[in-house]
């Protein structure tokens, strides 16, 4: 049991190790030379860690916004935070989570091998987070055995993980503006599908975010690092000023509050730049290596990768999508307070970035910059209501005062909760 948990959590659930192993197996199957194998594996792992390093300044820039907005709301709401529910669930149901990850991964591999849908989910941390959600829901029911939890949650996650990559790859390929070499495993297939279907109705795919015509004096706008940093600096400053000097100084660490606000924008721009560099480095190695697995073990297999792997296709759309998604989420929180809902979901600023940025790329490909803004505003607003609806059925997770913050938690996750209640409820 301990060995299986170790494999599930520390190998399958650790992206750097999982990607490195995938690169190693693929390059071995391609019969590459030792130097090529060594460079491919090391660059894959380093590319991932560069991506992670870029996430730190992004999170540093996003966190204060959530604190200030929550202060303005003046309520104690539910925190949308995957890491909280994962930590709490693995602490109490560690064996069940580990076995669920392993069972789900095996089911995914079998389905990819025997069906025409050759998709394999490889985003390690999301494999663990989604399994934690599935296990945590069942943990709220009395008398449910470890075997029942692992079987029920493992089957759900295995099928879902397989189909999630298939859906994302379908819309990536169909867009003609991304790639068909890989898909996404991001548990956001509801948002991806709705965005891809509806963005053409509300936007114009020929008027893309990265193709904005500007005069020569504003040519700097075309540089993603510069434009994103400056716009972020302006937006952060506005929110900080609304929150007030005292609220900003509480997080500034003694730095002048105005300078602190300005630097947050630059941190965001720097973080996004590093993430994009890490993504390109990792993909340059992992995608060719995965073809070895696709050729020998699962013919035609396509990997499902993480959010930022699509950021490269429309960097400006990432930032626009984030801001629109965040605004939608903020409005939703204020509306929940205004209408007196029992469950109030606080703004999920960190997830607004990942979800909004990723959906921004899809919306931009299918509906241009207007489609990006409209779809992210709508989904950013509606998704928290889905989380509020799902929260009372989230079992053990209710003890954490947090909810999983994926788009699919509010749709497919809610359906899973209803089925679990029907099967295990008394």
PyMOL commands that set and color helices and strands:
alter all, ss='L'
color gray80, all
select helices_A, chain A and resi 2-12+15-29+34-73+82-92+94-114+124-138+146-175+189-202+209-211+216-222+224-243+245-249+257-296+307-313+315-338+349-391+395-400+407-410+412-424
alter helices_A, ss='H'
color red, helices_A
select strands_A, chain A and resi 79-80+119-121+183-184+302-305+402-403
alter strands_A, ss='S'
color yellow, strands_A
deselect
rebuild
show_as cartoon
